[in-house]
Amino acid sequence: MMSPTHVDQQFQTFGGGVSNLDRCNRCGAPRSAHGADWTCPPALSRGASAAPLITGILLVLTGAALWAAGSTETKAGATLLSIAILVGVTLLVAGVILARRPK
């Protein structure tokens, strides 16, 4: 049993008051992401964090290849390829953020 004098503070408080934006010293997640008993949220598996990254790469490469192949004769085709590339870039950014997130 731990001594009451040596208690590791779980959350970093900013500005003196307790806030839902305070970060956990164990997992780095905000206070609002923790359960009612202040247990840390489960970490994402390696596959779950890699899924948006791989999907983003595939969308960007497919969109760029089709754009370079000249399949944008219509405005609808150009619009769909532009959307595919932008969604791919967004998924790439999300995948990088999830991969770098502390476990």
C-alpha positions as CSV (number, residue, x, y, z in Angstrom):
1,M,0.0,0.0,0.0
2,M,1.3,3.4,-0.9
3,S,1.9,6.1,1.7
4,P,-0.6,9.0,1.5
5,T,2.4,11.4,1.5
6,H,3.7,10.0,-1.8
7,V,0.8,10.2,-4.3
8,D,1.7,10.6,-8.0
9,Q,-0.5,13.3,-9.4
10,Q,-2.2,11.9,-12.5
11,F,-3.1,15.2,-14.3
12,Q,-1.2,18.3,-15.0
13,T,-3.3,21.3,-14.1
14,F,-2.8,24.6,-15.9
15,G,-3.7,27.9,-14.4
16,G,-4.4,26.5,-10.9
17,G,-8.0,25.3,-11.6
18,V,-9.2,21.9,-12.6
19,S,-10.2,21.7,-16.3
20,N,-11.3,19.0,-18.7
21,L,-8.3,20.1,-20.9
22,D,-5.7,19.0,-18.3
23,R,-3.4,16.3,-19.6
24,C,-2.7,13.0,-18.0
25,N,0.9,12.3,-16.9
26,R,0.5,8.6,-17.8
27,C,-1.1,8.6,-21.3
28,G,-1.1,12.2,-22.4
29,A,-4.8,12.2,-23.1
30,P,-7.0,15.1,-21.8
31,R,-8.9,14.6,-18.5
32,S,-12.2,14.4,-20.5
33,A,-11.1,11.2,-22.3
34,H,-10.7,9.3,-19.0
35,G,-13.4,7.2,-17.4
36,A,-15.4,8.0,-14.3
37,D,-12.7,6.2,-12.2
38,W,-9.9,8.1,-14.1
39,T,-8.6,5.1,-15.9
40,C,-6.7,5.9,-19.0
41,P,-8.4,5.2,-22.4
42,P,-7.1,2.1,-24.3
43,A,-4.4,2.8,-26.9
44,L,-5.1,2.2,-30.5
45,S,-3.6,-0.9,-32.1
46,R,-0.9,-0.5,-34.7
47,G,-3.4,-1.6,-37.4
48,A,-6.0,0.9,-36.4
49,S,-3.5,3.8,-36.6
50,A,-2.1,2.6,-39.9
51,A,-5.5,2.2,-41.6
52,P,-6.0,5.9,-42.4
53,L,-2.4,6.3,-43.4
54,I,-2.6,3.4,-46.0
55,T,-6.0,4.5,-47.2
56,G,-4.7,8.1,-47.7
57,I,-1.7,7.0,-49.6
58,L,-3.9,4.8,-51.9
59,L,-6.4,7.7,-52.6
60,V,-3.7,10.2,-53.3
61,L,-1.7,7.9,-55.6
62,T,-4.8,6.8,-57.4
63,G,-6.2,10.3,-57.8
64,A,-2.8,11.6,-59.0
65,A,-2.4,8.8,-61.5
66,L,-5.9,9.2,-63.0
67,W,-5.4,12.9,-63.2
68,A,-2.1,12.5,-65.0
69,A,-3.7,9.9,-67.3
70,G,-6.0,12.6,-68.6
71,S,-9.3,11.2,-67.3
72,T,-10.6,14.7,-66.4
73,E,-12.4,15.6,-69.6
74,T,-15.6,16.4,-67.7
75,K,-16.1,18.8,-64.8
76,A,-17.6,15.9,-62.7
77,G,-14.5,13.7,-63.3
78,A,-12.2,16.5,-62.3
79,T,-14.2,17.3,-59.2
80,L,-14.3,13.7,-58.1
81,L,-10.5,13.3,-58.6
82,S,-9.9,16.6,-56.7
83,I,-12.1,15.4,-53.8
84,A,-10.3,12.0,-53.8
85,I,-6.9,13.7,-53.6
86,L,-8.0,16.1,-50.8
87,V,-9.6,13.3,-48.8
88,G,-6.4,11.3,-49.3
89,V,-4.3,14.1,-48.0
90,T,-6.6,14.5,-45.0
91,L,-6.4,10.8,-44.2
92,L,-2.6,11.0,-44.5
93,V,-2.4,13.8,-41.9
94,A,-4.8,11.9,-39.6
95,G,-2.7,8.7,-40.0
96,V,0.5,10.5,-39.2
97,I,-1.1,12.1,-36.1
98,L,-2.4,8.8,-34.9
99,A,0.9,7.1,-35.5
100,R,2.8,9.7,-33.5
101,R,0.3,9.7,-30.6
102,P,1.8,8.5,-27.3
103,K,0.7,5.0,-26.4
